[in-house]
């Protein structure tokens, strides 16, 4: 249980960071309520053929009761109740999977969000204590979902005999769909541009999506977030101590400089492997198979690489990321090592998972090929990413 001192520290840091970045929290809106209702009704429609009418009604009541609880939750104006509930559910799944595996699961750190200018999760120490803060980039969840949704638009799928759907990620088929639906590439570009220019991915034009693609996008988003948090748990499970360094970019005149735990490259790789094992196990308890569990981690690095390159193009006019700042090894290297680690366990499911990641990478590269010249033109016109984005 996080202490009051940790919560107060996070609140003060929120105030300083949002003010320093000249950002305004996005308040809940009627659009959020409408989206929540759409998701609930879509879920109920999918369950209608699988459960009795009585069970369906109980599910309906439970979902709407939960929605009411969310609307009544008291959270900081800098936090989103739905996001906070989601983070704790992710932690529940990871911790349960860890206990089943026989690992000594640590006490849950204080979870939260913060506009960090990094498409990932950071771990901070509360000054004067041994407590950890595990903070997601404030728009991480929204960006992850919208990125998965945008990529799902370019993936063809076929109906299966059991009434399901199978996506086809072969490059030739993806390229054919892109040629027939060029608006898919435009939507992907609008998402990246909105995120870098405004810090809010939902500022990109929104669009309706068919149920099959949206269900797949939601599963992929869930898998990405399980891995991102599982990586932080991986550091703890591996006993990594990290190197303390002042996170002066998060402090302010009335707040002592927060300390960030900076892991070395070897620790990052070990936490990736541990986090992957943990997130796949947690994902299976949530109905994900091994391939989608692995794809979450793989897609995380693929999209991080897109953002890294996009920032460089907008800021410097080139996409070279060989001199990335920070302690994390480049996302491309981490993705490559993760695939290598998984390939040691040669099974049909593992081979399918790695192939899925490689095909997804190529699909995103096609989208990047379309986006890059647009970003170069924007750079030449004087457009730069928000100052919060870190090289």
C-alpha positions as a LaTeX table, in Angstrom:
\begin{tabular}{lrrr}
\hline
Residue & $x$ (\AA) & $y$ (\AA) & $z$ (\AA) \\
\hline
Unk1 & 0.00 & 0.00 & 0.00 \\
Unk2 & 1.52 & 3.30 & $-1.08$ \\
Unk3 & 2.07 & 5.83 & 1.69 \\
Unk4 & 0.41 & 9.22 & 1.88 \\
Unk5 & 3.88 & 10.75 & 1.43 \\
Unk6 & 4.25 & 8.98 & $-1.93$ \\
Unk7 & 0.82 & 10.12 & $-3.10$ \\
Unk8 & 1.48 & 13.72 & $-2.09$ \\
Unk9 & 4.83 & 13.63 & $-3.83$ \\
Unk10 & 3.20 & 12.41 & $-7.04$ \\
Unk11 & 0.52 & 15.12 & $-6.81$ \\
Unk12 & 3.14 & 17.89 & $-6.48$ \\
Unk13 & 5.17 & 16.44 & $-9.33$ \\
Unk14 & 2.05 & 16.38 & $-11.51$ \\
Unk15 & 1.47 & 20.06 & $-10.86$ \\
Unk16 & 5.04 & 21.00 & $-11.71$ \\
Unk17 & 5.31 & 18.86 & $-14.83$ \\
Unk18 & 1.99 & 19.85 & $-16.40$ \\
Unk19 & 2.61 & 23.53 & $-15.70$ \\
Unk20 & 6.19 & 23.33 & $-16.94$ \\
Unk21 & 5.09 & 21.70 & $-20.20$ \\
Unk22 & 2.23 & 24.19 & $-20.60$ \\
Unk23 & $-0.20$ & 21.28 & $-20.87$ \\
Unk24 & $-3.78$ & 21.10 & $-19.66$ \\
Unk25 & $-5.31$ & 17.84 & $-18.42$ \\
Unk26 & $-8.05$ & 16.52 & $-20.66$ \\
Unk27 & $-11.24$ & 16.46 & $-18.54$ \\
Unk28 & $-13.79$ & 13.64 & $-18.88$ \\
Unk29 & $-16.30$ & 14.38 & $-21.61$ \\
Unk30 & $-19.58$ & 13.15 & $-23.02$ \\
Unk31 & $-17.56$ & 11.57 & $-25.81$ \\
Unk32 & $-15.77$ & 9.40 & $-23.24$ \\
Unk33 & $-19.11$ & 8.24 & $-21.83$ \\
Unk34 & $-20.41$ & 7.47 & $-25.31$ \\
Unk35 & $-17.27$ & 5.48 & $-26.15$ \\
Unk36 & $-17.59$ & 3.51 & $-22.91$ \\
Unk37 & $-21.21$ & 2.66 & $-23.70$ \\
Unk38 & $-20.26$ & 1.61 & $-27.23$ \\
Unk39 & $-17.57$ & $-0.73$ & $-25.90$ \\
Unk40 & $-19.96$ & $-2.28$ & $-23.36$ \\
Unk41 & $-22.71$ & $-2.85$ & $-25.91$ \\
Unk42 & $-20.23$ & $-4.30$ & $-28.40$ \\
Unk43 & $-18.99$ & $-6.74$ & $-25.75$ \\
Unk44 & $-22.55$ & $-7.73$ & $-24.91$ \\
Unk45 & $-23.35$ & $-8.38$ & $-28.57$ \\
Unk46 & $-20.32$ & $-10.67$ & $-28.87$ \\
Unk47 & $-21.31$ & $-12.57$ & $-25.73$ \\
Unk48 & $-24.98$ & $-12.92$ & $-26.67$ \\
Unk49 & $-24.48$ & $-16.17$ & $-28.61$ \\
Unk50 & $-22.20$ & $-17.67$ & $-25.97$ \\
Unk51 & $-24.18$ & $-17.30$ & $-22.76$ \\
Unk52 & $-27.78$ & $-17.58$ & $-21.57$ \\
Unk53 & $-30.05$ & $-14.56$ & $-21.45$ \\
Unk54 & $-29.84$ & $-14.57$ & $-17.64$ \\
Unk55 & $-26.02$ & $-14.62$ & $-17.72$ \\
Unk56 & $-26.01$ & $-11.87$ & $-20.34$ \\
Unk57 & $-28.22$ & $-9.69$ & $-18.16$ \\
Unk58 & $-25.96$ & $-10.23$ & $-15.14$ \\
Unk59 & $-22.97$ & $-9.28$ & $-17.29$ \\
Unk60 & $-24.78$ & $-6.15$ & $-18.47$ \\
Unk61 & $-25.57$ & $-5.12$ & $-14.89$ \\
Unk62 & $-21.98$ & $-5.73$ & $-13.78$ \\
Unk63 & $-20.49$ & $-3.72$ & $-16.64$ \\
Unk64 & $-22.74$ & $-0.74$ & $-16.10$ \\
Unk65 & $-22.26$ & $-0.89$ & $-12.32$ \\
Unk66 & $-18.53$ & $-0.75$ & $-12.90$ \\
Unk67 & $-19.01$ & 2.20 & $-15.23$ \\
Unk68 & $-20.89$ & 4.02 & $-12.48$ \\
Unk69 & $-18.11$ & 3.26 & $-9.99$ \\
Unk70 & $-15.59$ & 4.71 & $-12.42$ \\
Unk71 & $-17.55$ & 7.93 & $-12.80$ \\
Unk72 & $-17.74$ & 8.21 & $-9.01$ \\
Unk73 & $-14.05$ & 7.57 & $-8.37$ \\
Unk74 & $-12.11$ & 10.39 & $-6.74$ \\
Unk75 & $-8.87$ & 10.80 & $-8.64$ \\
Unk76 & $-6.50$ & 13.66 & $-9.24$ \\
Unk77 & $-7.50$ & 15.91 & $-12.14$ \\
Unk78 & $-4.25$ & 14.75 & $-13.72$ \\
Unk79 & $-5.30$ & 11.09 & $-13.68$ \\
Unk80 & $-8.05$ & 9.29 & $-15.58$ \\
Unk81 & $-10.21$ & 6.91 & $-13.53$ \\
Unk82 & $-10.54$ & 4.41 & $-16.37$ \\
Unk83 & $-6.80$ & 4.40 & $-16.97$ \\
Unk84 & $-6.06$ & 3.92 & $-13.28$ \\
Unk85 & $-8.49$ & 1.03 & $-13.04$ \\
Unk86 & $-6.90$ & $-0.52$ & $-16.12$ \\
Unk87 & $-3.38$ & $-0.21$ & $-14.67$ \\
Unk88 & $-4.41$ & $-1.96$ & $-11.48$ \\
Unk89 & $-6.13$ & $-4.73$ & $-13.41$ \\
Unk90 & $-2.93$ & $-5.22$ & $-15.40$ \\
Unk91 & $-1.00$ & $-5.42$ & $-12.13$ \\
Unk92 & $-3.54$ & $-7.92$ & $-10.75$ \\
Unk93 & $-3.01$ & $-10.21$ & $-13.75$ \\
Unk94 & 0.79 & $-9.93$ & $-13.61$ \\
Unk95 & 0.97 & $-10.56$ & $-9.89$ \\
Unk96 & $-1.38$ & $-13.54$ & $-10.12$ \\
Unk97 & 0.72 & $-15.02$ & $-12.94$ \\
Unk98 & 3.89 & $-14.47$ & $-10.88$ \\
Unk99 & 2.45 & $-16.23$ & $-7.84$ \\
Unk100 & 1.30 & $-19.20$ & $-9.94$ \\
Unk101 & 4.84 & $-19.44$ & $-11.35$ \\
Unk102 & 6.21 & $-19.53$ & $-7.80$ \\
Unk103 & 7.97 & $-16.16$ & $-7.92$ \\
Unk104 & 8.14 & $-13.90$ & $-4.91$ \\
Unk105 & 5.82 & $-11.13$ & $-6.04$ \\
Unk106 & 6.73 & $-7.74$ & $-4.51$ \\
Unk107 & 4.34 & $-5.34$ & $-2.85$ \\
Unk108 & 2.65 & $-3.28$ & $-5.54$ \\
Unk109 & 4.36 & 0.06 & $-6.18$ \\
Unk110 & 2.35 & 3.24 & $-6.55$ \\
Unk111 & 1.05 & 3.22 & $-10.11$ \\
Unk112 & 0.24 & 6.38 & $-12.01$ \\
Unk113 & 0.69 & 8.41 & $-15.17$ \\
Unk114 & 2.75 & 11.46 & $-16.07$ \\
Unk115 & 3.52 & 13.36 & $-19.30$ \\
Unk116 & 7.14 & 12.25 & $-19.63$ \\
Unk117 & 7.95 & 12.70 & $-23.31$ \\
Unk118 & 8.83 & 9.00 & $-23.48$ \\
Unk119 & 6.58 & 6.32 & $-24.95$ \\
Unk120 & 7.18 & 3.96 & $-22.07$ \\
Unk121 & 7.13 & 3.58 & $-18.30$ \\
Unk122 & 9.56 & 5.11 & $-15.81$ \\
Unk123 & 10.38 & 4.16 & $-12.23$ \\
Unk124 & 11.04 & 6.89 & $-9.67$ \\
Unk125 & 11.97 & 6.84 & $-6.00$ \\
Unk126 & 10.07 & 8.87 & $-3.43$ \\
Unk127 & 12.68 & 11.14 & $-1.75$ \\
Unk128 & 13.59 & 10.01 & 1.74 \\
Unk129 & 11.88 & 6.63 & 1.37 \\
Unk130 & 12.43 & 3.29 & $-0.32$ \\
Unk131 & 9.14 & 3.54 & $-2.17$ \\
Unk132 & 8.85 & 3.25 & $-5.94$ \\
Unk133 & 6.59 & 5.09 & $-8.34$ \\
Unk134 & 5.88 & 3.28 & $-11.60$ \\
Unk135 & 4.55 & 5.89 & $-14.00$ \\
Unk136 & 3.18 & 5.36 & $-17.49$ \\
Unk137 & 3.45 & 8.17 & $-20.00$ \\
Unk138 & 0.08 & 9.91 & $-19.51$ \\
Unk139 & $-1.07$ & 9.22 & $-23.08$ \\
Unk140 & 0.58 & 5.78 & $-23.35$ \\
Unk141 & $-2.71$ & 3.89 & $-23.14$ \\
Unk142 & $-4.45$ & 6.10 & $-25.68$ \\
Unk143 & $-1.54$ & 6.03 & $-28.11$ \\
Unk144 & $-1.15$ & 2.26 & $-27.79$ \\
Unk145 & $-4.81$ & 1.64 & $-28.54$ \\
Unk146 & $-4.97$ & 4.11 & $-31.44$ \\
Unk147 & $-1.71$ & 2.74 & $-32.91$ \\
Unk148 & $-3.06$ & $-0.81$ & $-32.73$ \\
Unk149 & $-6.32$ & 0.40 & $-34.26$ \\
Unk150 & $-4.50$ & 2.22 & $-37.09$ \\
Unk151 & $-2.33$ & $-0.79$ & $-37.91$ \\
Unk152 & $-5.34$ & $-3.12$ & $-37.79$ \\
Unk153 & $-6.83$ & $-1.01$ & $-40.60$ \\
Unk154 & $-4.11$ & $-2.15$ & $-43.02$ \\
Unk155 & $-4.36$ & $-5.86$ & $-42.17$ \\
Unk156 & $-6.64$ & $-8.03$ & $-44.31$ \\
Unk157 & $-8.47$ & $-10.86$ & $-42.59$ \\
Unk158 & $-10.53$ & $-13.86$ & $-43.63$ \\
Unk159 & $-13.45$ & $-15.53$ & $-41.92$ \\
Unk160 & $-12.78$ & $-18.97$ & $-40.43$ \\
Unk161 & $-15.17$ & $-21.96$ & $-40.48$ \\
Unk162 & $-15.90$ & $-21.54$ & $-36.75$ \\
Unk163 & $-17.20$ & $-18.01$ & $-37.33$ \\
Unk164 & $-14.02$ & $-16.29$ & $-36.17$ \\
Unk165 & $-11.47$ & $-14.32$ & $-38.16$ \\
Unk166 & $-7.81$ & $-14.85$ & $-39.07$ \\
Unk167 & $-5.61$ & $-11.86$ & $-39.88$ \\
Unk168 & $-3.16$ & $-12.14$ & $-42.75$ \\
Unk169 & 0.06 & $-10.21$ & $-42.18$ \\
Unk170 & 1.96 & $-11.41$ & $-45.23$ \\
Unk171 & 3.65 & $-8.30$ & $-46.72$ \\
Unk172 & 2.19 & $-8.80$ & $-50.21$ \\
Unk173 & $-1.36$ & $-8.92$ & $-48.87$ \\
Unk174 & $-0.80$ & $-5.93$ & $-46.61$ \\
Unk175 & 0.64 & $-3.94$ & $-49.51$ \\
Unk176 & $-2.37$ & $-4.86$ & $-51.67$ \\
Unk177 & $-4.78$ & $-3.65$ & $-48.98$ \\
Unk178 & $-2.83$ & $-0.41$ & $-48.57$ \\
Unk179 & $-3.07$ & 0.23 & $-52.29$ \\
Unk180 & $-6.84$ & $-0.32$ & $-52.16$ \\
Unk181 & $-7.30$ & 1.67 & $-48.94$ \\
Unk182 & $-4.72$ & 4.52 & $-48.92$ \\
Unk183 & $-6.70$ & 6.27 & $-46.18$ \\
Unk184 & $-5.24$ & 3.70 & $-43.76$ \\
Unk185 & $-1.74$ & 5.15 & $-44.17$ \\
Unk186 & $-3.13$ & 8.67 & $-43.80$ \\
Unk187 & $-4.81$ & 7.76 & $-40.51$ \\
Unk188 & $-1.60$ & 6.30 & $-39.16$ \\
Unk189 & 0.27 & 9.47 & $-40.11$ \\
Unk190 & $-2.39$ & 11.67 & $-38.52$ \\
Unk191 & $-2.02$ & 9.75 & $-35.26$ \\
Unk192 & 1.77 & 10.12 & $-35.10$ \\
Unk193 & 1.59 & 13.80 & $-36.06$ \\
Unk194 & $-1.09$ & 14.58 & $-33.46$ \\
Unk195 & 0.89 & 12.85 & $-30.72$ \\
Unk196 & 4.14 & 14.66 & $-31.50$ \\
Unk197 & 2.60 & 18.07 & $-32.22$ \\
Unk198 & 0.06 & 18.23 & $-29.39$ \\
Unk199 & 0.98 & 15.46 & $-26.95$ \\
Unk200 & $-2.57$ & 14.07 & $-27.20$ \\
Unk201 & $-3.08$ & 11.21 & $-29.70$ \\
Unk202 & $-6.87$ & 11.62 & $-29.55$ \\
Unk203 & $-6.42$ & 14.98 & $-31.27$ \\
Unk204 & $-6.02$ & 12.97 & $-34.48$ \\
Unk205 & $-9.23$ & 12.64 & $-36.51$ \\
Unk206 & $-11.20$ & 9.67 & $-35.16$ \\
Unk207 & $-13.00$ & 7.06 & $-37.24$ \\
Unk208 & $-15.28$ & 4.05 & $-36.84$ \\
Unk209 & $-13.80$ & 0.59 & $-37.23$ \\
Unk210 & $-15.37$ & $-2.77$ & $-37.95$ \\
Unk211 & $-15.84$ & $-5.05$ & $-34.95$ \\
Unk212 & $-13.26$ & $-7.67$ & $-35.99$ \\
Unk213 & $-10.41$ & $-5.20$ & $-36.38$ \\
Unk214 & $-11.35$ & $-3.26$ & $-33.25$ \\
Unk215 & $-11.49$ & $-6.42$ & $-31.12$ \\
Unk216 & $-8.05$ & $-7.40$ & $-32.39$ \\
Unk217 & $-6.71$ & $-3.88$ & $-31.73$ \\
Unk218 & $-8.00$ & $-3.99$ & $-28.16$ \\
Unk219 & $-6.30$ & $-7.35$ & $-27.55$ \\
Unk220 & $-3.02$ & $-6.04$ & $-28.97$ \\
Unk221 & $-3.26$ & $-2.88$ & $-26.86$ \\
Unk222 & $-3.87$ & $-4.98$ & $-23.74$ \\
Unk223 & $-0.86$ & $-7.15$ & $-24.57$ \\
Unk224 & 1.41 & $-4.13$ & $-25.09$ \\
Unk225 & 0.46 & $-2.68$ & $-21.71$ \\
Unk226 & 0.94 & $-6.02$ & $-19.95$ \\
Unk227 & 4.47 & $-6.17$ & $-21.31$ \\
Unk228 & 5.26 & $-2.53$ & $-20.45$ \\
Unk229 & 4.27 & $-3.05$ & $-16.82$ \\
Unk230 & 5.65 & $-6.60$ & $-16.79$ \\
Unk231 & 9.04 & $-5.16$ & $-17.74$ \\
Unk232 & 9.05 & $-3.02$ & $-14.59$ \\
Unk233 & 8.06 & $-6.04$ & $-12.48$ \\
Unk234 & 10.87 & $-7.89$ & $-14.25$ \\
Unk235 & 13.42 & $-5.48$ & $-12.78$ \\
Unk236 & 12.04 & $-6.14$ & $-9.30$ \\
Unk237 & 11.86 & $-9.92$ & $-9.74$ \\
Unk238 & 15.45 & $-9.97$ & $-11.02$ \\
Unk239 & 16.62 & $-7.97$ & $-8.01$ \\
Unk240 & 17.94 & $-5.08$ & $-10.11$ \\
Unk241 & 18.98 & $-2.11$ & $-8.03$ \\
Unk242 & 19.48 & 0.40 & $-10.82$ \\
Unk243 & 21.50 & 3.59 & $-10.67$ \\
Unk244 & 19.90 & 6.59 & $-9.04$ \\
Unk245 & 20.06 & 9.78 & $-11.04$ \\
Unk246 & 18.30 & 13.12 & $-10.53$ \\
Unk247 & 15.25 & 13.49 & $-12.78$ \\
Unk248 & 15.57 & 17.27 & $-12.79$ \\
Unk249 & 13.22 & 17.53 & $-15.78$ \\
Unk250 & 10.41 & 16.40 & $-13.45$ \\
Unk251 & 11.17 & 18.68 & $-10.51$ \\
Unk252 & 10.31 & 22.26 & $-9.73$ \\
Unk253 & 10.93 & 25.13 & $-7.32$ \\
Unk254 & 8.83 & 23.61 & $-4.55$ \\
Unk255 & 9.81 & 19.98 & $-5.12$ \\
Unk256 & 13.13 & 18.28 & $-4.49$ \\
Unk257 & 14.55 & 16.69 & $-7.61$ \\
Unk258 & 12.92 & 13.27 & $-8.05$ \\
Unk259 & 15.31 & 10.37 & $-8.49$ \\
Unk260 & 14.88 & 8.06 & $-11.46$ \\
Unk261 & 16.14 & 4.49 & $-11.45$ \\
Unk262 & 18.33 & 4.14 & $-14.53$ \\
Unk263 & 19.00 & 0.55 & $-15.51$ \\
Unk264 & 22.06 & $-0.56$ & $-17.46$ \\
Unk265 & 21.70 & $-2.31$ & $-20.81$ \\
Unk266 & 22.12 & $-5.81$ & $-19.38$ \\
Unk267 & 19.44 & $-5.15$ & $-16.76$ \\
Unk268 & 17.08 & $-3.82$ & $-19.43$ \\
Unk269 & 17.52 & $-6.96$ & $-21.54$ \\
Unk270 & 17.00 & $-9.22$ & $-18.53$ \\
Unk271 & 13.86 & $-7.31$ & $-17.53$ \\
Unk272 & 12.55 & $-7.58$ & $-21.10$ \\
Unk273 & 12.91 & $-11.36$ & $-21.03$ \\
Unk274 & 11.39 & $-11.66$ & $-17.55$ \\
Unk275 & 8.62 & $-9.23$ & $-18.42$ \\
Unk276 & 7.81 & $-11.16$ & $-21.59$ \\
Unk277 & 7.47 & $-14.44$ & $-19.67$ \\
Unk278 & 5.30 & $-12.75$ & $-17.07$ \\
Unk279 & 3.12 & $-10.83$ & $-19.54$ \\
Unk280 & 2.48 & $-13.87$ & $-21.75$ \\
Unk281 & 1.37 & $-15.87$ & $-18.70$ \\
Unk282 & $-0.81$ & $-12.98$ & $-17.52$ \\
Unk283 & $-2.24$ & $-12.56$ & $-21.02$ \\
Unk284 & $-3.26$ & $-16.21$ & $-21.19$ \\
Unk285 & $-5.36$ & $-15.68$ & $-18.06$ \\
Unk286 & $-7.08$ & $-12.86$ & $-19.96$ \\
Unk287 & $-7.78$ & $-14.99$ & $-23.03$ \\
Unk288 & $-4.69$ & $-14.18$ & $-25.15$ \\
Unk289 & $-2.71$ & $-16.90$ & $-26.88$ \\
Unk290 & 1.11 & $-16.98$ & $-26.97$ \\
Unk291 & 1.44 & $-15.26$ & $-30.39$ \\
Unk292 & $-0.66$ & $-12.24$ & $-29.36$ \\
Unk293 & 1.19 & $-12.16$ & $-26.02$ \\
Unk294 & 4.54 & $-11.96$ & $-27.78$ \\
Unk295 & 3.23 & $-9.54$ & $-30.40$ \\
Unk296 & 2.42 & $-7.07$ & $-27.62$ \\
Unk297 & 6.09 & $-6.85$ & $-26.66$ \\
Unk298 & 7.28 & $-6.86$ & $-30.26$ \\
Unk299 & 4.79 & $-4.18$ & $-31.31$ \\
Unk300 & 5.80 & $-2.06$ & $-28.32$ \\
Unk301 & 9.34 & $-1.83$ & $-29.68$ \\
Unk302 & 8.17 & $-1.39$ & $-33.27$ \\
Unk303 & 6.00 & 1.61 & $-32.39$ \\
Unk304 & 8.65 & 3.06 & $-30.07$ \\
Unk305 & 11.05 & 2.96 & $-33.01$ \\
Unk306 & 8.53 & 4.81 & $-35.18$ \\
Unk307 & 8.18 & 7.58 & $-32.60$ \\
Unk308 & 11.96 & 7.83 & $-32.12$ \\
Unk309 & 12.45 & 8.28 & $-35.86$ \\
Unk310 & 9.52 & 10.65 & $-36.22$ \\
Unk311 & 10.88 & 12.92 & $-33.47$ \\
Unk312 & 14.26 & 13.02 & $-35.17$ \\
Unk313 & 12.78 & 13.82 & $-38.59$ \\
Unk314 & 10.64 & 16.64 & $-37.23$ \\
Unk315 & 13.39 & 18.05 & $-35.05$ \\
Unk316 & 16.53 & 17.46 & $-37.11$ \\
Unk317 & 15.41 & 16.54 & $-40.63$ \\
Unk318 & 16.75 & 12.98 & $-40.49$ \\
Unk319 & 15.72 & 9.72 & $-38.84$ \\
Unk320 & 19.08 & 8.55 & $-37.48$ \\
Unk321 & 18.56 & 7.10 & $-33.99$ \\
Unk322 & 22.03 & 5.64 & $-33.48$ \\
Unk323 & 22.82 & 8.14 & $-30.72$ \\
Unk324 & 19.66 & 7.77 & $-28.69$ \\
Unk325 & 19.81 & 9.40 & $-25.29$ \\
Unk326 & 19.06 & 7.72 & $-22.00$ \\
Unk327 & 20.03 & 4.40 & $-20.54$ \\
Unk328 & 17.76 & 2.16 & $-22.59$ \\
Unk329 & 19.40 & 0.29 & $-25.47$ \\
Unk330 & 17.81 & 1.12 & $-28.84$ \\
Unk331 & 14.35 & $-0.33$ & $-29.31$ \\
Unk332 & 15.40 & $-2.17$ & $-32.47$ \\
Unk333 & 18.14 & $-3.98$ & $-30.54$ \\
Unk334 & 15.76 & $-4.88$ & $-27.72$ \\
Unk335 & 13.25 & $-6.24$ & $-30.21$ \\
Unk336 & 15.92 & $-8.32$ & $-31.93$ \\
Unk337 & 17.18 & $-9.78$ & $-28.64$ \\
Unk338 & 13.66 & $-10.57$ & $-27.47$ \\
Unk339 & 13.00 & $-12.52$ & $-30.66$ \\
Unk340 & 16.27 & $-14.38$ & $-30.17$ \\
Unk341 & 15.38 & $-15.26$ & $-26.58$ \\
Unk342 & 11.99 & $-16.58$ & $-27.65$ \\
Unk343 & 13.45 & $-18.57$ & $-30.56$ \\
Unk344 & 15.35 & $-20.78$ & $-28.10$ \\
Unk345 & 12.04 & $-22.47$ & $-27.31$ \\
Unk346 & 11.26 & $-23.87$ & $-30.73$ \\
Unk347 & 7.59 & $-24.84$ & $-30.93$ \\
Unk348 & 4.99 & $-24.17$ & $-33.63$ \\
Unk349 & 3.41 & $-21.49$ & $-31.41$ \\
Unk350 & 6.75 & $-19.77$ & $-30.82$ \\
Unk351 & 7.63 & $-19.84$ & $-34.51$ \\
Unk352 & 4.21 & $-18.40$ & $-35.33$ \\
Unk353 & 4.71 & $-15.67$ & $-32.72$ \\
Unk354 & 8.08 & $-14.58$ & $-34.10$ \\
Unk355 & 6.76 & $-14.66$ & $-37.67$ \\
Unk356 & 3.84 & $-12.53$ & $-36.58$ \\
Unk357 & 6.20 & $-9.93$ & $-35.10$ \\
Unk358 & 8.37 & $-9.84$ & $-38.22$ \\
Unk359 & 5.38 & $-9.41$ & $-40.50$ \\
Unk360 & 3.95 & $-6.70$ & $-38.26$ \\
Unk361 & 7.29 & $-4.90$ & $-38.42$ \\
Unk362 & 7.14 & $-4.93$ & $-42.23$ \\
Unk363 & 3.55 & $-3.68$ & $-42.21$ \\
Unk364 & 4.53 & $-0.74$ & $-39.99$ \\
Unk365 & 7.55 & $-0.04$ & $-42.23$ \\
Unk366 & 5.15 & 0.36 & $-45.16$ \\
Unk367 & 3.24 & 2.93 & $-43.13$ \\
Unk368 & 6.50 & 4.66 & $-42.17$ \\
Unk369 & 7.52 & 4.80 & $-45.85$ \\
Unk370 & 4.37 & 6.82 & $-46.50$ \\
Unk371 & 4.74 & 8.99 & $-43.39$ \\
Unk372 & 8.42 & 9.94 & $-43.59$ \\
Unk373 & 8.21 & 12.35 & $-46.58$ \\
Unk374 & 5.26 & 14.11 & $-44.93$ \\
Unk375 & 7.30 & 14.64 & $-41.76$ \\
Unk376 & 10.27 & 15.92 & $-43.80$ \\
Unk377 & 8.01 & 18.42 & $-45.54$ \\
Unk378 & 6.66 & 19.52 & $-42.15$ \\
Unk379 & 10.22 & 19.93 & $-40.84$ \\
Unk380 & 11.18 & 22.10 & $-43.82$ \\
Unk381 & 8.06 & 24.19 & $-43.16$ \\
Unk382 & 9.29 & 24.85 & $-39.62$ \\
Unk383 & 7.12 & 22.41 & $-37.65$ \\
Unk384 & 8.78 & 20.90 & $-34.58$ \\
Unk385 & 7.58 & 18.38 & $-31.98$ \\
Unk386 & 6.49 & 19.57 & $-28.56$ \\
Unk387 & 9.37 & 20.42 & $-26.26$ \\
Unk388 & 8.37 & 17.55 & $-23.96$ \\
Unk389 & 9.61 & 14.97 & $-26.45$ \\
Unk390 & 13.09 & 13.76 & $-25.59$ \\
Unk391 & 15.65 & 12.83 & $-28.20$ \\
\hline
\end{tabular}
